[in-house]
Amino acid sequence: MRKGIVVLVAVMALSLVVVGIGPAPAIAKTKFYTIGTGGVTGVYYPTGGAIARIVNAKKKEYGMRFTVESTGGSVFNINAIMAGDLEFGVVQSDRQYQAIKGMAEWKDKGAQKNLRAIFVIHPESITLVAAKDARINSIKDLKGKHVNIGNPGSGQRQNSIDALAAVGINYEKDIKAEGLKASEAPGMLQDGRIDAFFYTVGHPAGAIKEATSGARAVNIVPIVLPDSFYKKFSYYAPSVVPIAFYPGAANKADIATFGVKATFVTSSKVSEKAVYAVTKEVFENFDSFKKLHPAYSVLTKENMLEGMSAPIHKGAQKYYNEAGMKVK
């Protein structure tokens, strides 16, 4: 009896296949890719989200889905990409330069030879925010103050240290330095637990808006550095923070400072197909991408290919060749 049932089931299954009602053909698996960003109050997080949103609009066509992760920032992102824990990341241009050269945090590890550039995004200004009652009117006034210089693993920490050193301030001896994440600093400033904080960020930024909107009066402090500073650090350039973005600040005019650029990077081990897809979708939806955040207002397709110190990933280069675009 059991033998007869088995034969009957086999015959039925065969007939279903013949008439086209058999098992559905295997569906290609979606590949997942993660973009490392920064704190949720900065511009890196929405930047990662903007890129993911654009590529995910064609997730069925590409068989890929991109997700975004809030991280500790540039150094963390580079290390995670090199370790294979992230596929893509937003990092400061100075950190890209240092990693590929084996400098700063990578001095002991050596040059990160598998790091690859894709494109440049928005400019970022090293922004010094201080409580007005702390009487900090220039970076030199930070001596003896309680200052957040940025969490370990963030790009802004080294920017803060470089700026302080340029005016003769040793961050380990001359100030009480905190290592908070950018998202924590505004609340600490408003609560009176710190006098000032540095933040390397594109503007407008949620953390700066938060800091300048509380009961404690706050000003954005100019950072004016000598020409020798820019000769020593070629990846820095003078910058300006538009005061129009921060009506709650005590300042009356735009604030002079210095800055870097945010860049989008990956590893040579990430597939050409994935990098090509990201590059193509961002550039072919350029006008839509620019509208996703006010920090992108100054972007052009040309300046998105300037200032990349790591080799270009072959997937990105493939698109640039097809589009007749030159990397500078």
C-alpha positions as CSV (number, residue, x, y, z in Angstrom):
1,M,0.0,0.0,0.0
2,R,2.8,2.5,1.0
3,K,4.6,1.7,-2.2
4,G,1.5,2.5,-4.2
5,I,1.1,5.9,-2.5
6,V,4.7,6.8,-3.2
7,V,4.3,5.9,-6.9
8,L,1.1,8.0,-7.0
9,V,2.7,11.1,-5.4
10,A,5.7,10.8,-7.8
11,V,3.3,10.6,-10.9
12,M,1.3,13.7,-9.6
13,A,4.5,15.7,-9.1
14,L,5.7,14.9,-12.6
15,S,2.4,15.9,-14.1
16,L,2.4,19.2,-12.3
17,V,5.8,20.0,-13.7
18,V,4.8,19.0,-17.2
19,V,1.8,21.4,-17.1
20,G,3.9,24.2,-15.6
21,I,2.6,24.2,-12.0
22,G,5.8,22.8,-10.5
23,P,8.2,24.5,-8.1
24,A,8.9,28.1,-9.1
25,P,12.4,28.8,-10.5
26,A,15.0,30.0,-8.0
27,I,15.0,33.7,-7.5
28,A,18.3,35.4,-7.4
29,K,19.3,36.4,-3.8
30,T,19.5,40.1,-3.0
31,K,22.9,41.2,-1.9
32,F,23.1,43.6,1.0
33,Y,25.6,46.4,1.4
34,T,26.1,48.7,4.4
35,I,27.2,52.3,4.3
36,G,29.1,53.5,7.5
37,T,28.3,57.2,8.3
38,G,28.6,59.1,11.5
39,G,26.4,60.5,14.3
40,V,22.7,61.0,13.5
41,T,22.9,64.7,14.1
42,G,25.6,65.3,11.5
43,V,25.5,65.3,7.7
44,Y,27.2,61.9,7.2
45,Y,24.1,60.0,8.3
46,P,21.6,61.7,5.9
47,T,24.3,61.5,3.2
48,G,24.5,57.7,3.6
49,G,20.7,57.6,3.6
50,A,20.5,59.7,0.4
51,I,22.9,57.5,-1.4
52,A,21.1,54.3,-0.2
53,R,17.7,55.7,-1.2
54,I,18.8,56.5,-4.7
55,V,20.3,53.1,-5.4
56,N,17.5,51.2,-3.6
57,A,15.0,52.7,-6.1
58,K,16.5,50.1,-8.5
59,K,17.1,47.3,-6.0
60,K,15.2,44.8,-8.1
61,E,17.1,45.7,-11.2
62,Y,20.5,45.5,-9.5
63,G,19.7,42.7,-7.0
64,M,21.2,44.9,-4.3
65,R,19.9,46.6,-1.2
66,F,21.8,49.3,0.7
67,T,21.5,50.0,4.4
68,V,23.0,52.8,6.6
69,E,24.7,52.5,9.9
70,S,25.5,55.3,12.3
71,T,29.1,54.9,13.4
72,G,31.9,56.7,15.3
73,G,33.0,58.4,12.1
74,S,35.8,58.5,9.6
75,V,38.5,56.4,11.3
76,F,36.0,53.8,12.4
77,N,34.6,53.6,8.8
78,I,37.9,53.1,7.2
79,N,39.0,50.4,9.6
80,A,35.6,48.7,9.3
81,I,35.8,48.7,5.5
82,M,39.3,47.4,5.6
83,A,38.2,44.6,7.9
84,G,35.2,43.7,5.7
85,D,32.7,44.8,8.3
86,L,31.3,47.6,6.1
87,E,31.4,47.8,2.3
88,F,31.1,51.6,2.0
89,G,31.7,54.7,4.1
90,V,31.7,58.4,4.3
91,V,35.1,59.8,5.5
92,Q,36.9,63.1,5.7
93,S,39.3,63.8,2.9
94,D,42.2,64.2,5.3
95,R,41.5,60.8,6.8
96,Q,41.4,59.2,3.3
97,Y,44.8,60.8,2.7
98,Q,46.3,59.6,6.0
99,A,45.0,56.1,5.6
100,I,46.4,55.6,2.1
101,K,49.7,57.0,3.2
102,G,50.0,55.1,6.5
103,M,49.9,58.2,8.7
104,A,48.2,59.2,12.0
105,E,46.1,56.3,13.3
106,W,47.5,54.1,10.6
107,K,51.2,54.8,11.4
108,D,51.6,51.4,13.0
109,K,49.3,49.5,10.7
110,G,50.9,50.9,7.6
111,A,49.3,52.1,4.3
112,Q,45.8,50.9,3.8
113,K,46.5,49.8,0.2
114,N,43.0,48.3,-0.4
115,L,41.2,51.6,0.3
116,R,39.5,53.0,-2.8
117,A,37.8,56.3,-3.5
118,I,34.5,56.7,-5.3
119,F,33.6,60.4,-5.2
120,V,33.8,63.6,-3.1
121,I,30.7,64.9,-1.5
122,H,30.1,68.1,0.5
123,P,32.6,70.5,2.1
124,E,33.0,70.3,5.9
125,S,34.0,73.0,8.2
126,I,35.9,72.6,11.5
127,T,33.3,74.4,13.7
128,L,34.1,75.6,17.2
129,V,31.0,76.2,19.3
130,A,31.3,77.9,22.7
131,A,29.1,79.2,25.5
132,K,29.1,83.0,25.5
133,D,29.6,83.1,29.3
134,A,32.9,81.1,28.9
135,R,34.4,84.2,27.2
136,I,35.9,82.3,24.3
137,N,36.3,84.7,21.4
138,S,39.1,83.0,19.6
139,I,40.6,79.5,19.6
140,K,43.5,80.8,21.8
141,D,40.9,81.5,24.5
142,L,40.4,77.7,24.9
143,K,43.4,77.4,27.2
144,G,42.3,76.2,30.6
145,K,38.8,75.5,29.4
146,H,36.7,72.3,29.3
147,V,36.4,71.3,25.6
148,N,35.1,68.4,23.6
149,I,37.6,67.5,20.9
150,G,35.6,64.5,19.5
151,N,35.4,60.8,20.1
152,P,38.2,58.4,19.3
153,G,37.5,57.0,15.8
154,S,36.1,60.3,14.5
155,G,37.9,62.5,12.0
156,Q,37.1,65.7,13.9
157,R,39.3,64.7,16.8
158,Q,42.5,65.0,14.8
159,N,41.2,68.2,13.2
160,S,40.7,69.7,16.7
161,I,44.2,68.6,17.8
162,D,45.7,70.1,14.7
163,A,43.9,73.4,15.2
164,L,44.9,73.6,18.9
165,A,48.5,72.8,18.1
166,A,48.7,75.5,15.5
167,V,48.0,78.1,18.2
168,G,50.3,76.5,20.7
169,I,47.8,74.6,22.8
170,N,48.6,71.1,23.9
171,Y,45.2,69.2,24.2
172,E,46.6,66.9,26.9
173,K,48.0,69.6,29.1
174,D,46.4,73.0,28.4
175,I,42.7,72.1,28.2
176,K,40.4,69.6,29.9
177,A,39.6,67.5,26.8
178,E,36.5,65.4,26.5
179,G,36.1,62.6,23.9
180,L,32.3,62.8,23.4
181,K,30.4,61.9,20.3
182,A,29.1,64.9,18.3
183,S,25.5,64.1,19.3
184,E,26.3,64.4,23.0
185,A,28.2,67.7,22.9
186,P,25.3,70.2,22.5
187,G,23.5,68.9,25.6
188,M,26.7,69.0,27.6
189,L,27.3,72.6,26.5
190,Q,23.8,73.7,27.4
191,D,23.9,71.9,30.8
192,G,27.1,73.8,31.6
193,R,29.3,70.6,31.8
194,I,31.6,71.8,29.0
195,D,32.6,75.3,27.8
196,A,33.0,74.5,24.1
197,F,33.1,71.8,21.5
198,F,34.6,71.2,18.0
199,Y,32.6,69.6,15.3
200,T,33.8,68.9,11.7
201,V,30.6,68.9,9.7
202,G,28.8,70.1,6.6
203,H,26.3,72.9,7.2
204,P,23.5,73.2,8.3
205,A,24.0,70.5,11.0
206,G,21.5,69.4,13.6
207,A,24.0,69.3,16.4
208,I,24.9,73.0,15.8
209,K,21.2,74.0,15.6
210,E,20.6,72.2,18.9
211,A,23.5,73.9,20.6
212,T,22.5,77.4,19.4
213,S,18.8,77.0,20.3
214,G,19.0,76.4,24.1
215,A,18.7,78.8,27.0
216,R,22.5,79.2,27.4
217,A,23.7,81.8,24.9
218,V,26.2,80.3,22.4
219,N,28.5,81.7,19.7
220,I,30.5,80.1,16.9
221,V,34.1,81.0,17.3
222,P,36.4,82.0,14.4
223,I,39.4,79.8,13.7
224,V,42.0,81.9,12.0
225,L,45.3,80.1,11.3
226,P,48.6,81.1,9.8
227,D,49.6,80.3,6.2
228,S,52.2,77.9,7.5
229,F,49.4,75.7,8.8
230,Y,48.0,75.2,5.3
231,K,51.5,74.5,3.9
232,K,52.0,71.8,6.5
233,F,48.6,70.2,5.9
234,S,47.7,70.4,2.2
235,Y,44.3,68.7,2.7
236,Y,43.0,71.7,4.7
237,A,41.7,74.9,3.2
238,P,40.1,78.1,4.6
239,S,36.3,77.8,5.0
240,V,33.2,79.7,6.2
241,V,30.2,78.8,8.3
242,P,27.1,80.7,7.0
243,I,25.4,82.3,10.0
244,A,22.1,82.3,8.2
245,F,21.8,78.6,9.1
246,Y,22.0,79.4,12.8
247,P,19.8,82.3,13.8
248,G,20.0,81.2,17.4
249,A,23.7,81.9,17.6
250,A,25.1,85.1,19.1
251,N,27.1,85.8,16.0
252,K,26.0,88.6,13.6
253,A,28.1,87.6,10.5
254,D,29.5,84.5,8.8
255,I,32.3,82.8,10.7
256,A,35.8,82.2,9.2
257,T,37.3,78.8,9.9
258,F,39.0,75.9,7.9
259,G,37.8,72.7,6.5
260,V,38.1,69.4,4.6
261,K,35.7,67.5,2.3
262,A,33.5,64.5,2.9
263,T,34.4,61.6,0.6
264,F,32.7,58.3,-0.3
265,V,35.0,55.3,-0.1
266,T,35.1,51.5,-0.3
267,S,37.5,48.6,-0.6
268,S,39.1,47.1,-3.7
269,K,37.5,43.9,-2.6
270,V,34.0,45.2,-3.0
271,S,32.5,44.1,-6.3
272,E,32.8,46.2,-9.5
273,K,29.1,45.8,-10.1
274,A,28.1,47.3,-6.7
275,V,30.4,50.3,-7.0
276,Y,29.4,50.9,-10.6
277,A,25.7,50.9,-9.5
278,V,26.3,53.4,-6.7
279,T,28.3,55.7,-8.9
280,K,25.9,55.6,-11.9
281,E,22.8,56.2,-9.8
282,V,24.2,59.2,-7.9
283,F,25.5,60.9,-11.0
284,E,22.6,60.1,-13.2
285,N,20.2,61.4,-10.5
286,F,22.5,64.3,-9.7
287,D,19.8,67.0,-9.5
288,S,17.7,64.9,-7.2
289,F,20.7,64.1,-5.0
290,K,21.6,67.7,-4.6
291,K,18.1,68.5,-3.2
292,L,18.4,65.9,-0.5
293,H,20.4,68.1,1.9
294,P,21.3,71.9,2.0
295,A,25.0,71.0,2.4
296,Y,25.0,69.7,-1.2
297,S,24.0,73.0,-2.7
298,V,27.6,73.8,-3.8
299,L,28.1,70.4,-5.5
300,T,28.9,70.1,-9.2
301,K,29.7,66.9,-11.0
302,E,33.2,68.3,-11.6
303,N,34.0,69.1,-7.9
304,M,32.8,65.7,-6.9
305,L,35.8,64.3,-8.7
306,E,38.4,66.6,-7.1
307,G,40.5,65.8,-4.0
308,M,40.5,62.0,-3.9
309,S,43.9,60.8,-2.7
310,A,43.1,57.0,-2.7
311,P,43.0,55.1,-6.1
312,I,39.6,55.2,-7.8
313,H,37.7,51.9,-7.5
314,K,37.5,50.2,-10.9
315,G,33.7,50.2,-10.7
316,A,33.6,54.0,-10.3
317,Q,36.2,54.4,-13.0
318,K,34.2,52.3,-15.4
319,Y,31.2,54.7,-15.1
320,Y,33.5,57.8,-15.3
321,N,35.0,56.4,-18.6
322,E,31.5,55.7,-20.0
323,A,30.3,59.2,-19.1
324,G,33.4,60.9,-20.4
325,M,34.2,62.3,-16.9
326,K,37.8,63.1,-15.8
327,V,39.0,62.5,-12.2
328,K,41.3,65.4,-11.1
